[in-house]
């Protein structure tokens, strides 16, 4: 019996695997949950919040710039406008990165067998020409 099992038995608690994540609420999250999706959603929500706050700030800064006609207020408005535009671009970038990741690493279900077959011809160009001619003649004969 391992020491963790003995301690769990003594203190009457459940053994938690080392790779499980325990939230402050006490919820145990097994490792098979998709953390990448959760992280993506969290980042996306944060960026949306920043865009909303930035849009409110743009409206406020625009009103101040109009009312005061101060160069510093106008400069602050343009800086805020640029920051919100950059944040919008970041949102687009994370969607593009997510799409690239999904293309690179397709999600295969457990038990699904994926086979990749790559054929390589080893020989001279003369051998290749002969092989292609044979294929063409055999396909011509099969069509007749």
Buried (B, 14 or more C-beta within 10 A) or exposed (E): EEEEEEEBEEEEEEEEEEEEEEEEEEEEEEEEEEEEEEEBEEBBEEBEEBBEEBBEBBEEBBEBBEEEEEEEBBEBBEEBBEBBEEBBEBBEEEEEEBEEEEEEEEEEEEEEEEEEEEEEEEEEEEEEEEEEEEEEEEEEEEEE
